[in-house]
């Protein structure tokens, strides 16, 4: 018996076992790489590459559209990662946000036969998400070529053929944008409702150099005319401004004069009113004084009427005679010394009224006036008074005789 196979106490595997394990590992790795390749193929590659991808991405602002066997599916996916069947289902992202399509080098002929070229026309448009299926079903993925690129060429040629170069290049150039937008939107609304035309921007067309120089000269002349008109307008405005300033100054002076005149009139009115008030005050004061004088005179007259009795007049007459130190004699004495209108009945009644009582009263008056201090003086005064009374009586008799003679 050979002892070598038993050496080490461990049995050895057969010689072919290592090769089978390596092949299994290689098979698993190939399968894994195949699956990874189909999953990780970018969705931005061509349709042939997309057909092999299982996982694909829809970018933001787009929706995913699918075809199976060449037929458009109604399935519309939102932005993000999605799965599809490889080799059977094709995928295409469709933009549903605002996009700008540039249509370049658009030749057209004007009404006068001049050929011009629009270098670039930009059309801002948008495809509504809910109309993606209908639009792609009718016009395909390149729907904008039908309704924007080709339509712009058609509308521009229609517009140029109906207008002259002057109108297209200068007069109506500012209207081309709105004209193109309205025409495009009208056809899209009728045949492709999902397409919305936001705006159209048209650049200045290229025209032949000779015509361009003519337009430049015309523009220069027009500019000169506009400058001259502007200068004239400025001069007119300056003249109008000066006129308005002169009118304003005249109105201001007139208003100032009117205000000064009104001020003077108001001062005169105030002076007149003040004078009237003073006159009224003076008249009222004079009237009050006149009323007071009238009342005083009236009361004095009433008082005199009560006061000037015959006895009082007799007393005053005697006092006046007693104060005289001179006595006149002659034929004219009655008319010079005595006034019959004042004496009246007094001279007729003097002899009857002179009595002893009057002497006593006169004596009392002399005593009250200070004659009682010296008896001799009193007697002399009494004698003098008696003499004056006798003279009065004599004068009265003389007057009565003169009246009887006349």
Number of C-alpha atoms within 10 A of each C-alpha: 4 5 6 7 11 9 8 7 7 8 9 7 8 7 7 8 9 10 9 9 10 10 11 10 10 11 10 11 11 11 11 11 11 11 12 13 14 17 17 13 17 16 22 15 11 11 15 10 16 23 20 22 27 21 18 21 17 21 17 13 13 18 19 21 22 19 15 13 11 10 11 16 15 13 10 15 15 17 14 13 11 13 11 17 13 16 16 12 21 24 21 18 22 19 17 19 13 15 13 14 16 16 19 15 15 18 16 21 20 21 16 13 12 15 15 20 17 19 16 16 22 19 24 17 21 18 22 16 17 11 15 22 17 14 20 15 15 11 14 15 15 10 17 17 15 12 18 23 19 12 17 24 18 13 16 19 15 14 18 23 18 13 16 19 21 13 15 22 20 12 11 14 15 13 11 17 18 14 14 22 20 15 14 22 21 15 14 18 13 8 13 19 16 18 25 19 22 14 17 22 16 19 14 15 17 15 16 11 9 9 12 13 12 11 15 12 12 12 12 12 12 12 12 12 12 12 12 12 12 12 12 12 12 12 12 12 12 12 12 12 12 12 12 12 12 12 12 12 12 12 12 12 12 12 12 12 12 12 12 12 12 12 12 12 12 12 12 12 12 12 12 12 12 12 12 12 12 12 12 12 12 12 13 12 12 12 12 12 12 13 12 12 12 12 12 12 13 12 12 13 13 12 11 12 10 9 13 14 11 11 11 11 15 17 13 13 15 16 11 10 16 15 10 9 6 6 10 9 9 7 9 10 15 17 10 10 11 16 11 13 7 11 13 11 11 17 21 15 12 16 16 9 12 14 10 9 10 11 14 11 11 16 18 14 13 15 15 10 10 11 18 16 10 10 11 11 12 17 14 11 16 17 12 13 18 15 12 17 18 15 13 17 19 13 17 20 14 15 19 12 11 12 8 8 7 5
